[in-house]
């Protein structure tokens, strides 16, 4: 399955230490941008919304 991965526009400020996200059925996938062929984490949509809501603003 080809996914549409994207990085935050803030990733340039982190010295290359960033993650990428992609929509998947029923949620969001997350991977290390330095290891795109490595493992990924899949989060259900409800868990991803809770994560985003709890991020400091």
Secondary structure in CASP SS format (residue, H / E / C, confidence):
PFRMAT SS
TARGET T0000
AUTHOR 0000-0000-0000
METHOD secondary structure of the structure
MODEL  1
X C 1.00
X C 1.00
X C 1.00
X C 1.00
X C 1.00
X E 1.00
X E 1.00
X C 1.00
X H 1.00
X H 1.00
X H 1.00
X H 1.00
X H 1.00
X H 1.00
X C 1.00
X C 1.00
X C 1.00
X C 1.00
X E 1.00
X E 1.00
X E 1.00
X E 1.00
X E 1.00
X E 1.00
X C 1.00
X C 1.00
X E 1.00
X E 1.00
X E 1.00
X E 1.00
X E 1.00
X E 1.00
X C 1.00
X C 1.00
X C 1.00
X C 1.00
X C 1.00
X C 1.00
X C 1.00
X E 1.00
X E 1.00
X E 1.00
X E 1.00
X E 1.00
X H 1.00
X H 1.00
X H 1.00
X H 1.00
X H 1.00
X H 1.00
X H 1.00
X H 1.00
X H 1.00
X H 1.00
X C 1.00
X C 1.00
X C 1.00
END
